[in-house]
Amino acid sequence: MSSEKKTRVIYGDAPFIDDMGVLTTLCLLNDEVLLFGSKSLAEHLDDHWEKRDASDTSTTRSVAEEMLEVLLPEGVISFYSPSDAITAFPGACSVELPGINGFRVADVNGTERVVVDIDKPKLNDLSRMVLGGFTKGSTRTVSSILRDSSVLSVSMKASIPIVCSQSQISLAPSRSRVSEVSAFLAQRTFQRLALPELEAFHPDDILEARKRLKDELLEFRAGILELVWLLHQKTDIGGDLRTLGRECDILIDTKISASVSQLERAIAAHESKKVRRILKVTGGALLELGKSFLTPSLAGALLGASGAALKIAEGMEARAPSMQIASFVYKVREKRF
C-alpha cells in the first residue's frame, strides 16, 4: 500500500474472520493480515461448509467465503497451516515452550484422553498462553494448541502483533512501544467511530478503499503517531496495552470524534452539485482533508476565491493530528472513495 515498511498483523481468534467489521478494519489498517489454521486451508473449508450446510444460513455466502475468494488472491490476507508456517517463517518452530513436555494419554474419569504433560514450575508466560489459548472459556484440543503454538512462535520470531477480539498481543515489542500503541489506538478508533458502517462493506470495497485511500492512510498513521505522543505525556505507554484503553477512549471520544463531527457538518453544508463537480474536476484536491496545506488561499485558487469556497476551507481546515485521523475515518465510513 505504500513504500514504507510493510505492516502485518496476525488474526488470533480463529482460522477465518467471520465479522466484516473486523475484516475491514484489519485490512484497511494493515498491508497484510495473516490467518493461521490447525490444518490445511482445504480441510478448514470443508469444516466451514459442513457447519454452514447444517445451519439456517446455508444459502448465504459467508464473510469468510467472500474473504477467501476476493482478498486471498490479492495478497491482502494469507493463510498458513502449521507446515506452511514452518516453511514461511524459518526458526519459528524452534521457539522453546518451557514446562510443556508434550502430550500423553491419561485416564480421565474412566476415559482415555490425550492430555498435555506439564511441569508447572518451569512454565513461562509464553507456555501459559499456549495452554490457555486466545479464546477464553473455549475447550482446548490438540489441534487448537498446535494452531496457537504456530501463531505465537511466528509472532515472536517475525515480530508480528496478534490481534484478538479482546486484546492485542506483542510478543516481541519495540523498545519504545510506539508502533504497538499506535496500532492499538488506530484499531480502537475504528471500532468506536466507524462501526457499524464497516459491517456494510464487501471485500471488493476493501480493495477499492485500499487503492484509493492509500495517501490518506499515511496521513491517518501520522495523526495517530502524534496522538501517541499525547498519550506518552499522560501515561506510561511501555506498560500493558490493556491499561491504555481508557486513555485511548478519552482521546477518541473528544479530539477525534469532535473532528469527525466537524468534518461531517462542513461537508453537509456544502454538498451542492457545483461543489461536487469542481471537486471531481480537481481530482478531489479539496477533500484531501487531513493535509496541512489545505488553507483558504489554496481553496481560493482552486475554486475562484468565492465566499463558499473560503467557508469550505475554513470548515475543513486541517487541525492535525485529529483532523488527519477524522478524514480517513470519514471517507472509509461513508465510502467516499
C-alpha positions in Angstrom: 0.0 0.0 0.0 3.0 2.3 0.5 6.7 2.5 0.1 7.1 2.3 3.9 7.8 -0.9 5.8 5.1 -3.4 5.2 2.7 -3.7 8.1 1.4 -7.1 9.0 -0.9 -8.4 11.7 -1.9 -11.9 12.8 -5.6 -12.6 13.5 -5.6 -14.6 16.7 -9.2 -15.6 17.3 -9.8 -18.2 14.6 -8.5 -19.5 11.2 -11.1 -17.4 9.4 -12.5 -13.9 10.0 -16.4 -14.1 10.1 -17.1 -10.4 11.1 -17.0 -7.9 8.2 -16.2 -5.0 10.6 -13.2 -6.8 11.9 -12.1 -7.8 8.4 -12.4 -4.3 7.1 -10.6 -2.7 10.0 -7.6 -5.1 9.8 -7.3 -5.0 6.0 -7.5 -1.2 5.8 -5.1 -0.5 8.6 -2.5 -3.1 7.6 -0.9 -4.2 4.4 -1.4 -7.9 5.1 -3.5 -9.9 7.5 -2.1 -13.4 8.4 -4.5 -16.3 9.2 -3.4 -19.5 10.8 -5.1 -22.9 10.9 -4.5 -26.2 12.7 -4.7 -28.0 9.3 -4.7 -27.2 5.6 -7.0 -24.5 4.1 -8.9 -27.1 2.2 -9.7 -29.0 5.4 -10.8 -25.9 7.2 -13.0 -25.0 4.3 -14.6 -28.5 4.4 -15.3 -27.9 8.1 -16.7 -24.5 7.4 -19.1 -25.7 4.6 -20.2 -28.6 6.8 -21.2 -26.2 9.6 -22.9 -23.8 7.1 -24.9 -26.5 5.5 -26.2 -27.6 8.8 -27.3 -24.1 9.7 -30.2 -21.8 8.6 -27.8 -19.7 6.5 -26.7 -22.5 4.2 -27.8 -20.5 1.1 -26.0 -17.3 2.2 -22.3 -16.8 1.3 -20.4 -16.1 4.5 -17.8 -13.3 5.2 -15.1 -16.0 5.3 -16.0 -17.3 1.9 -16.1 -13.9 0.3 -12.8 -13.0 2.1 -11.0 -16.1 0.7 -12.4 -15.6 -2.8 -11.5 -11.9 -3.1 -8.7 -11.0 -0.7 -6.6 -14.1 -0.7 -5.6 -14.0 -4.4 -4.7 -10.3 -3.9 -2.3 -11.0 -1.1 -4.4 -8.9 1.3 -4.8 -11.9 3.5 -2.6 -15.0 3.7 -3.4 -18.4 5.2 -0.8 -20.7 6.9 -1.2 -24.3 8.1 1.3 -25.5 10.7 3.5 -26.9 7.9 3.2 -23.7 5.9 4.3 -21.7 8.9 7.4 -23.8 9.3 8.4 -23.1 5.7 7.4 -19.4 5.6 8.9 -18.5 8.9 12.2 -20.3 9.4 13.2 -20.7 13.1 9.6 -20.3 14.4 9.3 -24.0 15.1 12.4 -23.8 17.4 10.8 -21.4 19.9 11.0 -23.1 23.3 8.0 -23.7 25.5 9.4 -24.3 29.0 7.2 -26.6 31.1 5.4 -28.2 28.2 6.9 -31.7 27.7 4.5 -32.9 25.1 1.3 -35.0 25.0 0.4 -38.2 26.7 -2.6 -40.5 27.1 -4.1 -40.5 30.6 -7.2 -41.9 32.2 -9.7 -39.1 33.0 -12.8 -40.2 34.9 -12.5 -43.6 33.4 -11.9 -42.4 29.8 -8.6 -42.4 28.0 -7.8 -38.8 26.9 -4.8 -37.0 25.3 -3.5 -34.5 27.9 -0.6 -32.1 27.9 2.3 -33.2 30.0 3.1 -30.2 32.1 5.9 -29.3 34.5 4.2 -26.3 36.3 7.3 -24.8 38.0 9.0 -24.4 34.6 6.1 -22.7 32.8 6.8 -19.2 31.5 4.3 -16.6 30.1 4.6 -18.0 26.6 3.9 -21.5 27.7 0.9 -20.4 29.7 -0.5 -18.6 26.6 -0.2 -21.8 24.6 -2.0 -23.7 27.3 -4.7 -21.1 27.9 -5.4 -20.1 24.3 -6.8 -16.9 22.8 -10.5 -17.5 23.4 -11.4 -17.5 27.0 -13.7 -20.4 28.1 -13.2 -22.5 25.0 -12.4 -26.2 25.2 -8.8 -26.9 24.4 -8.0 -29.5 21.8 -4.7 -30.9 20.4 -5.4 -29.0 17.1 -6.2 -25.7 18.8 -2.9 -26.0 20.8 -1.0 -26.7 17.7 -2.5 -23.7 15.9 -1.9 -21.3 18.8 1.7 -22.6 19.1 2.2 -21.7 15.4 0.6 -18.2 15.9 2.7 -17.4 19.0 6.0 -18.7 17.6 5.6 -16.8 14.3 4.6 -13.7 16.2 7.7 -13.9 18.4 10.2 -14.7 15.6 8.9 -12.3 13.0 7.8 -9.5 15.4 4.2 -9.5 14.1 1.5 -8.4 16.5 -1.5 -10.6 17.2 -5.0 -9.0 17.2 -7.8 -10.7 19.1 -11.3 -9.6 19.9 -10.4 -8.7 23.5 -6.7 -7.8 23.2 -3.6 -7.1 21.2 -0.5 -9.2 21.9 3.0 -8.2 21.0 5.5 -10.9 22.0 8.5 -9.0 20.5 7.6 -5.4 21.2 9.8 -2.5 20.0 11.9 -0.7 22.6 9.7 2.5 22.6 6.4 0.6 22.2 5.2 3.4 19.9 4.3 1.1 17.0 2.3 -1.2 19.3 0.4 1.6 20.9 -0.3 3.4 17.6 -1.7 0.1 16.2 -3.8 -0.3 19.3 -5.2 3.3 19.1 -5.8 3.0 15.3 -7.9 -0.2 15.7 -9.8 1.2 18.7 -10.6 4.3 16.8 -12.2 2.3 14.0 -14.1 0.1 16.5 -15.6 3.1 18.2 -16.2 5.6 15.3 -16.6 3.5 12.1 -18.8 0.6 13.2 -21.5 -0.5 12.3 -20.9 1.2 8.9 -17.9 -1.1 8.2 -20.2 -4.1 8.5 -21.8 -3.0 5.3 -18.5 -3.3 3.4 -17.8 -6.1 0.9 -14.3 -7.4 0.2 -14.4 -5.6 -3.2 -15.0 -2.4 -1.2 -11.9 -3.2 0.9 -9.8 -3.5 -2.2 -11.1 -0.2 -3.7 -10.6 1.6 -0.4 -7.0 0.3 -0.1 -6.3 1.6 -3.6 -7.9 5.0 -3.4 -7.2 5.9 0.2 -3.5 4.9 0.4 -2.4 8.5 0.7 -5.0 9.3 3.4 -3.8 6.2 5.3 -0.4 7.7 5.5 -1.9 10.9 6.9 -4.1 8.8 9.3 -1.0 7.0 10.6 0.8 10.3 11.0 -2.1 11.7 13.1 -2.2 8.6 15.2 1.5 8.9 16.0 1.1 12.4 17.2 -1.7 11.3 19.5 0.5 8.6 20.8 2.9 11.4 21.9 0.0 12.9 23.8 -0.7 9.6 25.5 3.0 9.4 26.4 2.7 12.7 28.2 -0.1 11.3 30.4 0.8 7.7 31.0 3.4 5.0 30.6 3.0 3.6 27.1 5.6 0.9 28.0 3.1 -0.9 30.2 0.2 -3.3 29.5 -1.8 -2.1 26.5 -5.0 -3.0 28.3 -4.3 -0.3 30.8 -4.2 2.3 28.0 -7.8 1.6 26.9 -9.4 4.3 29.0 -6.8 7.0 27.9 -7.3 6.0 24.2 -11.1 6.1 24.6 -10.9 9.7 26.0 -8.8 10.8 23.0 -11.2 9.1 20.6 -14.3 10.5 22.2 -13.0 14.0 22.4 -10.5 15.1 19.8 -11.1 12.6 17.1 -14.9 12.3 17.5 -15.2 16.1 17.5 -13.1 16.3 14.3 -15.3 13.8 12.6 -18.4 15.7 13.5 -16.9 19.0 12.4 -16.0 17.3 9.1 -19.5 16.0 8.6 -21.0 19.4 9.2 -18.7 21.2 6.9 -19.3 18.7 4.1 -23.1 18.6 4.6 -23.2 22.4 4.5 -21.6 22.4 1.0 -22.9 19.3 -0.7 -24.1 21.2 -3.8 -23.8 19.7 -7.2 -21.5 22.6 -8.2 -19.1 21.9 -5.4 -19.1 18.2 -6.1 -18.4 18.8 -9.8 -15.5 21.1 -9.0 -14.1 18.6 -6.5 -14.2 15.9 -9.2 -12.5 18.0 -11.8 -9.7 19.0 -9.4 -9.1 15.3 -8.6 -10.6 15.6 -5.1 -7.9 18.1 -4.0 -10.1 19.9 -1.6 -11.2 16.7 0.0 -7.6 15.8 1.0 -8.9 16.9 4.3 -6.2 15.6 6.5 -3.4 17.6 4.9 -1.9 20.6 6.5 -1.7 22.6 3.2 -5.4 22.9 3.0 -5.9 26.7 3.5 -8.3 29.4 2.4 -5.7 30.6 -0.1 -5.4 27.2 -1.7 -9.2 26.8 -1.8 -9.4 30.2 -3.4 -7.0 29.2 -6.1 -9.0 26.1 -6.8 -12.5 27.5 -6.7 -12.0 31.1 -7.7 -11.9 32.6 -4.2 -15.7 32.5 -3.9 -17.2 33.1 -0.4 -18.5 29.5 -0.4 -15.0 28.2 -1.2 -13.5 30.1 1.7 -16.1 28.8 4.1 -15.5 25.2 3.0 -11.8 25.7 3.6 -12.4 27.3 7.0 -14.7 24.4 8.0 -12.4 21.7 6.8 -9.0 23.3 7.6 -6.7 20.6 9.0 -6.3 20.6 12.7 -3.6 17.9 12.9 -3.5 15.4 14.2 -7.2 14.8 14.9 -8.3 16.0 11.5 -5.9 13.8 9.7 -7.5 10.8 11.5 -11.0 12.1 11.0 -10.6 12.5 7.3 -9.6 8.8 6.8 -12.3 7.5 9.2 -15.0 9.6 7.5 -14.0 8.5 4.0 -14.0 4.9 4.9 -17.2 5.0 6.9 -19.1 6.9 4.2 -17.4 5.1 1.3 -16.2 8.4 0.0 -13.6 6.8 -2.3 
